[in-house]
């Protein structure tokens, strides 16, 4: 119960009846402090007490209740329903789900990761003053694609890929292993019952694909590949590729400045190269005269400083293809020539790339020891995390550290009444288990999910065969 030693997500419910008592499940942890706060709640660092796993670092994500105090965000429900069904080295692992009967507060416990790409990029840009070495960039990207290929093979779109949601494990068995985090906005997209746009465009604006910016009613896993292309460029340059100013006048405003930033680099899209462009609402309506505006193409190679003949450029340009039907898939990208060239990618992305090269010590995140799970305070000053930085639960960006600069994801903004406890405590579904295996009564607006096919990584998803082991 809550010891971080389970291969599947266990469910634990507190049995206390008095609101001023500590929940029973909390007795299994030593709370270190708060490490993040965002739109959906708080994130805490804790250590397990169980003899078998004593001292293991766990990230505990507490979801805020609805404004009315009578329900939890569907973000939490969807995250649990997805994460309890999937298992992959490059995807975060949900360890436990805890619920307090007294106030229906919900806590998700995850394996703890020491770093995230946001902090790695910022450390190189602001502290070290030099770029990330080729081996690390290639290893980070390969593992990201490996995890994303697994998700897409299981009909899952992440929909909020950005550096702060990409975690990297610290010292230990999984040192340097990438974990895709924050599944609060992820969706099953197999045979959707309605257009995915009906539940809001949620990708953070700097990483949002052009079809979303132009009002596409239906979209696919190609939106994740665009976001990954933006992250690839950011790993190479240490700054966001398309850093547009976000319009916030209405719930889902037209993002003209973001499109302008994209068009200035990639050039003006044409119907000849992107046939379905003409059917996209914002292009069709042309209320901002984007059709007539002409751009002199800067060229991605001039911004990222790559040779147009290089394998890096070829892969990046295929990720940033305007037409989503032509955009490279994660499976195709894993087989790209870029990953067959030296330096070859490895499982530990943080080891030195050359013999004798010194390893980089990335900073740890401060822990606010003044706040506990119940919001009370102590007199202890904030401390750095003893190795541990990023939250495998993924509350980065708008779901995490409040003082990070950057655009927001667009929240779903929907609330639901808490279902019966059986929905949360349903037995772990096995292979082929349904996403609604607990006979959960789905509230209005939350569609029943199709069965998830948990698949092993497809052929070709192993590290390039000629690669030497790097650990």
N, C-alpha and C positions, 0 to 999 in steps of 0.2 A: 504494500500500500504506500505509494508515493516515494519509494526508495530509489527510483531511477534504474532499477535492475530488471525491468520487464521488457520483453521483446515486442509486446503489443501494448496498446494503451489500456491500462486498467481503469476502472471507474471506482471512485470512492465518494461516499456521501457522509457528511457529518451527521451525527445523531444527537447533537446537543439541541436543547429546546430553548435555552435562554440566550438572548441575543448578546449578552455581555460576556459569555463564555467563549474561550478560544475553541475553534472547531477541532474536532478530534484528529482530522488528517494533518493539521498543522504541527502536531506533536512529532511527526516523522521528519521534520526539517528544522535546521538552524537557520533562521532568517539573517542574511547579511545586510541587506538594504535594498533600496529602490535604485534601479539602473536606467529606467526609461519611463516616459509618459507620453501618451498621444491621444488621438481621437477616440480610440476604442477602449482605452484603459491604461493600466499601469503594468510595469514589468519589474520583477524583483529577482535578485540573486539569492539563492538558498543553498545550503549544504545538507546532504542526506545524513540521517542518524543511524540507519540500519547497519548492523555489524558487517554484512556482506559488501556494502558499498559505502561505508562511512566516509564522509568528507567529499563525496562526489558533487560537483557543481551542477545545479539545476536552475534553469530560468523558468520562473513562474509568471504567467501572463494573466492578470486579473481583468476581466471585462467589466466595463461600466454597465449599470442597469439602464433601462430606458428612462426617459425624462419623467415618465409617470411612475417609475419605480415598480412596475408590475410585469416586467419581462426583460429578456436579454436580447442583444443585437443578433440578428440572423447571421451576422459575420461570424460569431462564435460557433453557432450551430453548423454552418457550412464548413468551417475550418476543421471541426471535430469529425464531421462525416467524411471529409476527404482524407485527412491525415490518418485516420484509423484504418483505412483501406489500402494505403500505399506504403511501399517499403523500397528504398533505394539509397545507395551510399551518398548520392549527391542531393538528397532531399532531407529536410529536417525530420527528426524523429519525435513524435508525440509520445511522452512517457506515461502521463497520467492525466486524468480529468477529475477535478474535485468540485463538489457542489455543496454549498451550505443551505440546508433546509430553511433556516431562519429568515434569510433575506434573498434567497435564490441567486446569490452571487456565484459566479462561475470562474474557475481557475484552471488554466492549462499548464502542465509542466512539460518542459522540453529539455533535451540535452543542451548544454551550454556551449556556445562557440566563443572563441576568444576575440575574433576579428570580424570586420565586415569590409566590403570593398570601398565603401564611402570613406572609412577611416584610413585604409591603406592608401588610397589615392591622395587624400588630404595630407597624409604624412610625407609622401614623396614630393608633393607640390609645395607645402608650406614649411616643412622642416628639413628635408634632405636636399631639396633643390635639384633633383634629377629624376629621370623617368624610371619606370619599372622595367627590370631586365626582361629580355625576350622570352626566356624560359618561363618565368613566372606568369607573364601575360598569356603565353600559349597554354600553360597548364591550367590557369584559371578559366580561360575560355573553353578549353576542351571539356573540363569537368562540368561547366555550366551547360554546355550543349548535351553532355551525357545525361544529366538530370532532366533537362528540358525534353529530350527525346523520349525518355521514360514517361514523363507526364503526358506528352502529346500522343504517345502510343496508347495511353489509357484515356484518351479523349478529355484531357484536362487542359484548360487554358489558365495560365497563372494570372494574367491581366494586370500585374503591378510589379513587373521586373524593373529594378533600379538598383544602384550600388548599395544602398543601405539595407536592401532585402536579400543581398547575396552575402552569406556568412562563410567564414573560413575558420576551421578548427585550429586551436592552439596546441601547446605541447601535449604529447600523449600518442596513443596508437594511431589516431587519425590526424596527426599534425599536417597542416597544409591542405586538408581535404575541403572542398567547396560544398556548401549546403544551401540549396534554394529555400528561402524562408518566407514567412508571412503569406498564408493561404486564405486570408480573410476575404479576398476578392476573387478567388479562383472559381471557375465554373466547369461543369461538365458540358461539352458542346455537341455530343452525339445526338443527332436528330432533335434539335431544340424545339420545344413546344411553341415558342414565340421568338421574335427577334431578340437577340442578346442586347440590343441597344435599349430595350424597354427597361432594363434594370440599371441603366446609367453607364456612361463612359467613365471608366474608373482608372485607366492607366495614367500615371503621373505625367503631366503635360510635356516635359522635356523628352520623354521616351514614348510618346503617343504616336502611333502609326498614322500616315496621311489619310487612309480610308476612314479612320475614326474621326479625325479632324474635319473631314468633309461630310460627315453625317451618315456613314454607312449603317444600314439597318441590320445587316447580317455581317458577321466577321468570323474569322477562324484563328487557328493557332499562329497564323502569319503575323498577328499583332505582337506576339511574344518575340518573334524573330527580329522584327524591326527594333524593339526595345533592346534586344541583345546586341544588335549592330551598333546602337548608340552607346551601349556600355563598352563594347570592344573599342570604339573610337576614344572613349574617355580613358580607358586603360592606357592607350597609346599616347594621349596628349595631356592627361591629368586635368582636363576640364570638360564640362558638358559640351556635346557637339552642337545641339540645337537649343540654345538657352533663351527661349522666348518668354515674354512677359505674359502672365496668365490673366485673361479677362475674367472678372468675377461678378459682372453686373446682374446676371440671371443664373438660375441653377445649372444650366448647360449652355453657356454662351459660345458663340463662334470665336474660335481662337485664331484670329487673323495674324497676330504677330508671330505665333509659332509656325504657321504655314509659311510666312514670309522668310523666317530664318531657314527653313528647309529648302525653299525654292531658290534662295540665294546661293546655296551650296550645290544642290543637285540639279538646278535648272527647273524650268517650267514643265510640268507634266503635260503630255499630249495624249489625245484619244488614240493616236496611232500606236503608241507604246503601251497605253493603258486603256483598253477598249471599254471597260465598265466605268471609267471615269465619268462619262456623260450621264450616268444614272444616279450618281451620288447627289444627295439633296442640296448641299451648299454649293457645289459646282453648277448644278442645274439652275438653281435660283440666281446665282451670281449677284447677290445683293451687295457684295463688297467689290464687285468688278475684278475678281481674281482672274477671270479668263483673259481679259485684255491686258493685264499687267505683264510686261515682258521682263525677263531676268537674263543678265549676262552670267552664265554659269561659272562659278568659282572653281568647281571641281573638288571632289572629296580628297583627291591626292594633294591638293594645295593646302588644305586645312589640316589634314592628318600627316602630311609630309611623307607620303609613300610614293614609290615609283609605280606608275600605272601598269607596269609589266610584272610587278611583284605578286607573289601568292597572297600576301596579306591584303593588298589592295583588291584583288579579285574576290576574296572571301567577303571582305567588308562591303564591297559594292553589291554583291549578291544578297547580303542581308538587308541592305538599304534600297532594294529594288522597289519602285513605286507600286507596281502591280502586285497585289498580294498573291495572285495565282502563279506568278513567276518568281516570287521571292523564294530563296533557298529554304529548305526544311532543316530541322535539327539533324535528322538522319543523314541527309545529303552533306551537310556541313561537316559532320564527323569524319566523312570519307574524303574531305578536301585535301588537296596537295599540301596546303600549309602545314598540316599536322604530320606530314611524312618527311618534312625537312628538319634539319638540325637548327636549333636544339629541339629535341623531341619532347613532347609534354610528359609530365609525370604525375603520380598520385599526390606527392607532397609539393605543392606549388611554392612553398616558402623556403625551400633549401637553397643554398648558394648555387648559382648557375655555373660557376667555374671553380676548379680546385684551388684552394687557398683563399677564396673569396669569403669575406665575413658575412655572416647571416645578419639580416636586419631585425632589430628588436622593435616591433610595432608597439605603440603605447596601449595601455589598458584603460578601460573606462572607469571614471570615478563612481563610487557607490555612495548614495545618500543614505546614511545610517539613521537619519532623523525620522524616517517614515516606516511604519510597519504595515502589515496587511490591513489593519483596521483604520489606518489613517492617523494613529496617535503618534506622538513624537517622543524622542529621547534626547539626551544631551550630548550624544557622541557626535564628533565632527565627521564630515564626509571623508571617505578613504578611497584610495585606488583599489581596484579589484585585484585580489591575489589571483594570479593569472586567470583572465577571463575578461572578455570585452563585449562581444556581440551576443544578442539573444537569439537562440535558435528558433524561438517562437515567432520571431520576425515582427517587431513593432518599430521598424526603422522608418525614417522619413516621417510622414504624418502619423504613423502608428508608434513612434518611438521618441527619441530624445527631442525635447521641445525646442532646444536652441539651435538645431540644425537648420541652416538656410536651404531653401529649395522650394520647388512648387509642391502643391498638394495633390493627392489623389482625390478624385471626386467620390465622396461617400455615397453609399447606397441609400442611407437615410430611412431605412425601413425597420419597424419594430414588430415583435411578435409576442404573443402571450406564451409563457413557459409551458411546454407540453408536459405530459406525465413523466415522472422520473424514469419510467421504463425506457423511454426514448434515449435518455443519456446512458442508462446502465445496461443497454442491450449487449449481449455477448459479442465478443470480437468476431466480425465476419471473416470468413476464410476466403480463399480464392473463389472468385465468382460471386461473392456475397453482395447483396444489394446495398445501395447507399442508404436505404431506409429500412435496414434490417431489424430495427427495434420496434416495428409497427408504429412508427411515430406519426401522429396526425399532423400533416403538413399545414401550416397556417396559410391563409389566403395570400397569394403573392410569392409563396415559396413552392416551386414546382417539385413534385416527386422526382427524384433523380433516377436515371437509368442505371442498371447494374454496372459496376465498375469492373473492368477486366484487369486484374492485377497481373502484369506481365513482367517476365525477366527482361533485362535489356536485350534488344535484338542483336543479331549477328553483326559484327563490325563495331560494337560499342566498347570492346576492350581496348586497352591502350595499344598504340601501333606496335606490331609484333617485333620490330627491330629495336624497340626502345630498351635502353638499359634502365634497371631499377633505380629510382631516386627516392630515398626515404629520409 
